[in-house]
Amino acid sequence: MSASQSSSFARRAAWAFVALVLAVAAVLPPFYLSGYWVRVITSLLMYGALASAINIMVGFAGYPALGNIAFFGVGAYTVAVLMVKYNVDFFVALLAAGVLAGLYAALLGRAVLRLRGAYFGIATIGINHATSEIVTNLDSLTGGGRGTIVPFYPGGIQEERMFFYFLMLGLMLLAVGTTWLISRSRLGYGLRALKADQEGASVMGVNTTRFKVIAWTVSAGLTGLVGGAYAYWLSFLEPPYVFDITMGVKTYIMAILGGAGTVVGPVLGAFTLELLSELIWGRFLEAHMLVLGIVVVLVVLFIPQGFMSLFAQLAATLKRRRTGEVRADG
Amino acid sequence: MVAAWKRIAVLVMALALGLAAAAPVFAKEDVIRIGAAVSLTGTYAREGQLTRDGYLFWVEKVNAAGGIRVGDKRYKVELIVYDDRSDPQTSVRLTTRLITEDNVNFIFGPYSSGITNATSAIGERYRVITIATTANAPELYERGYRYLFGTLPLATTYLYPVLEMAANLPNPPKKVAIITPDNLFAIAAAEGARQYAEQLGFEVVYFARYPADTTDVSSLLAAIRDAGAEVLLCTGFLQDGMLVVRQAKELRYNPAIMGFTVAASIPDFRINLGKDAEGIMGGEWWTPQMGWFDDFFGTASQYAAEFEARFGYTPTYHAASSSIGGYLLQLAIERAGTLDTEAVRQQLLKLDEVTMFGPVSFNEKGVNVASSAAGFQIQNGEIVVLWPPRISQGSMIYPKPAW
């Protein structure tokens, strides 16, 4: 009894230590690294947040929301228009970006979430394209194809670096935290159930439509927030930059690579893919896409369930070995 | 269990490959380091490569001549080129890398006004001069930036020469129609043409903007024909240009003057349209046929010949403008006698040169105001420069031969 208590205390202490190390590692970069590396890590955090957001649809509900990047664009343009045309404070505009993107998904969801599998994926790509056209044609508001210039962050270079670093870090933690809450809630169980078998889940009393719409709204809201932050960070927007389907596909791959349906997997996937692509390109200027492609294919071939499955497998192996030893002793 | 370790080994190997790729670049002494993040892959790959080759041509030529004289020392030029994948976010990140990691002294701009809009904000914040050679949307230069200089005249002036030629005819046409795809650069050119046309006394009877990826403009052309426009100007790209010509022919609409921006000077336009391209006019920032000259590159046609010998293709304005960007920076550094940003900036502002690219001088906003586009007409399948009169090679066919 007391032995198991002390072991659980030791485990908790170990987790607390890991958490502390991670927290310190997360706070330090902008104080010590050059502008370039801070920017690289800030974009890692951004992709971590985006991959987490798309994971709620892809990993939990099993809906391939390839065009989720549409909400990124909606968020980005919400911030741009509110700041440029109406002089709204950035944080208020950011909040509006999240809310508007979420509402947009909630409205579309009732219709589009009737589709399943690849058909849903195709519909979201269509939504992305259509939204991009709408934004382009509202040119008195959005600047249309000419793009729009968002005001600079009103501080020095160092402060600006800090601001966007911690903003993206905060958004990523928000996305991961939301995923964690979902994974432990009735919503999470319901989503997993409908991913496995929609009719079955429905028979078992899961309100599938409601669950799917909620999941998409949350996913879109988070994506919209990140888009809003991105608009302020980049300071210049054109519709193709933020309604970029390749960016959408990239976040999708990140989520799958890290482990769809897990809490931190998508973040790992995002960090790995972005960091690799950044590092590879430094040396293979002409062939970086080729090298990166090979790396991705290798990873997918050898670790089809994503990075998180590796850790789970390892943990299981270790546990088995330990319990095996105990049994041998006994 | 074994499988798990094997998989981890693969993962570690993949990461090691990436890390090995990231070995640091060592700095050399006594060089002027210039950085360029241009599009070598993606949407703008072709234009980006033209831009890069233009930079490279200047760098090789100036190094072959012993480098740039700064005070009583000579500095070689080192060019660091990255691929921005036609993505503004990547371009911004690479520009930051060039400044904070590679410690470049100056920045050569990326391709396109849109991406330059994003990257020049970084140069401005870090106080590093950006020489933008393929970005001329007027919005770029209205932000009050101190460290951005553009070698191309503004996009708004693109069709000025066509309008000037029309206005100087003994019996000038009166009614003008202008159409443009919805794109930063094209709209600027169209708005510029509209204002200038009205200033020259034309009546603009039709002005329309259409979606950038359209495949049918026949309804626009029918409306233009019904409005009785004698001059049709279009600011789209190659595809737009060919579409307008084909559909105008189908509709039997025969304007006396048809003028294009980028489309008409691209060889594919003449090759694909054949006889239908005869008499079509255009504005062009630079062609090897223009009679400009400077001491460093020689004449425009000498530049083109040397460039072709080095890279295997005839340079376009992208390449020429980029080479000239390097040359102007060289002049400013030599006159300043230092690499100090403020001193070089002052010298750039004082420049008043005639180059193989045409005349150059910058206003306070960093815009090249000395030059404007040249006007040409396609005659017997060749580009014949007609305007300004100082470099004219022939006389204008008016009206354009009917379809």
Contacts between the chains, C-beta under 8 A, distances in Angstrom:
chain1	res1	chain2	res2	distance
A	34	B	100	4.3
A	34	B	101	5.7
A	35	B	96	5.1
A	35	B	99	7.0
A	35	B	100	3.8
A	35	B	126	7.7
A	36	B	93	7.1
A	36	B	96	4.8
A	36	B	97	4.0
A	36	B	99	7.8
A	36	B	100	4.7
A	36	B	101	4.7
A	37	B	101	7.7
A	39	B	92	7.6
A	39	B	93	5.1
A	39	B	96	5.1
A	39	B	97	8.0
A	40	B	93	6.6
A	43	B	89	7.1
A	43	B	93	6.7
A	133	B	211	7.5
A	136	B	182	6.2
A	136	B	211	7.6
A	136	B	212	7.9
A	137	B	182	8.0
A	137	B	211	8.0
A	139	B	182	7.5
A	144	B	182	5.6
A	145	B	181	7.6
A	145	B	182	3.8
A	145	B	183	4.7
A	145	B	184	6.2
A	145	B	187	7.0
A	145	B	212	5.9
A	146	B	137	7.7
A	146	B	139	7.0
A	146	B	183	7.7
A	146	B	184	4.5
A	146	B	187	5.9
A	146	B	188	7.9
A	147	B	114	6.0
A	147	B	117	6.9
A	147	B	184	5.8
A	149	B	117	7.0
A	149	B	139	7.1
A	149	B	143	6.8
A	152	B	121	7.1
A	152	B	125	7.7
A	157	B	125	5.5
A	157	B	126	6.6
A	160	B	125	7.5
A	230	B	89	7.9
A	234	B	88	6.6
A	234	B	89	6.2
A	234	B	92	6.5
A	234	B	118	5.8
A	235	B	118	6.8
A	235	B	121	5.2
A	236	B	88	7.0
A	236	B	114	7.3
A	236	B	117	4.4
A	236	B	118	4.5
A	236	B	121	7.0
A	238	B	88	7.8
A	238	B	114	5.1
A	238	B	184	7.2
A	241	B	87	7.8
A	241	B	88	5.5
A	241	B	89	7.4
A	241	B	114	7.6
A	244	B	87	7.9
A	272	B	15	7.7
A	275	B	18	7.0
A	276	B	14	7.1
A	276	B	15	7.4
A	276	B	18	4.5
A	279	B	18	4.1
A	279	B	19	6.3
A	279	B	21	5.2
A	279	B	22	4.3
A	280	B	17	7.6
A	280	B	18	5.5
A	280	B	21	5.1
A	281	B	82	7.9
A	281	B	83	7.1
A	282	B	21	5.8
A	282	B	22	5.1
A	283	B	20	7.7
A	283	B	21	3.6
A	283	B	22	6.8
A	283	B	23	7.1
A	284	B	21	6.4
A	285	B	40	7.5
A	285	B	81	7.7
A	285	B	82	7.3
A	285	B	83	6.0
A	286	B	40	7.6
A	288	B	83	7.5
A	289	B	41	6.5
A	291	B	17	7.6
A	291	B	21	7.8
A	295	B	14	4.9
A	295	B	17	7.0
A	295	B	18	7.5
A	298	B	10	6.1
A	298	B	14	6.2
A	299	B	10	7.4
A	299	B	11	6.9
A	299	B	14	6.4
A	302	B	6	7.5
A	302	B	7	4.9
A	302	B	10	4.8
A	302	B	11	7.8
A	303	B	7	5.2
A	303	B	10	7.6
A	303	B	11	7.0
A	307	B	11	7.5
A	310	B	4	6.2
A	310	B	7	5.8
A	310	B	8	6.3
A	310	B	11	7.4
A	313	B	1	7.9
A	313	B	3	7.9
A	313	B	4	4.4
A	314	B	4	5.5
A	314	B	8	7.7
A	317	B	1	4.7
A	317	B	4	6.2
